[in-house]
Amino acid sequence: MIARRIAITGHRKLWRYGNDTTERLKEAFLLFARNRVKEYGSVVFHCGMAIGTDMVCADVIVDHPSPNIDFIAFVPCLDQEKLWPQELQDHYHHLLLLAKRVNYVSNEPYSYLCMARRNEAMVNTCDEVFAVYDNDSKGGTQHCIKYAHKMGKPVTIWNPVKEVDNVTTN
């Protein structure tokens, strides 16, 4: 059986939605992942490895090991993490070691364009998208959702402004 491939996209600054947002996201994502395993047998998440949503979801996968859930790291460029605090850099490198595979989308330096290309690479190789999106903010998450729709991929949105059970699929 081929695993269901699901791209992850979402906001980086989760704290702006409240102190409990990360914990609510962890609960919602774990429930989403388990439901997809029930439906498809196994799931491989495509994770962009940015601070915020991406790394929180990767943490959930690592913290709840399952033979039916894994992730592939889609790294946008070789130096994505170079300006991050050392603690986050260390955690990022630890997650890369735990990924099923690491795909480097570009060997160029960090830029908005490499992030957009990373999102498109994840969408192009997935079956659906899990998005953390407040239905308002502009930027990479919004672009990824629009690109997924353009490519005919279903998108499940968890809105960080709402409660844990506020998940919509379109």
QUIQUIJO-V367082 format. One record per run of one state. SS is the DSSP state (~ for helix, > for strand, _ for the rest). FROM is the first residue (numbers start at 1). TO is the last residue. If there is no record, write none. Layout:
BEGIN
SS|FROM|TO / SS|FROM|TO
END
This chain:
BEGIN
_|1|3 / >|4|10 / _|11|13 / ~|14|17 / _|18|20 / ~|21|40 / _|41|42 / >|43|47 / _|48|52 / ~|53|63 / _|64|65 / >|66|66 / _|67|68 / >|69|75 / _|76|85 / ~|86|98 / _|99|100 / >|101|104 / _|105|111 / ~|112|124 / _|125|127 / >|128|132 / _|133|139 / ~|140|150 / _|151|153 / >|154|158 / _|159|166 / >|167|169 / _|170|170
END
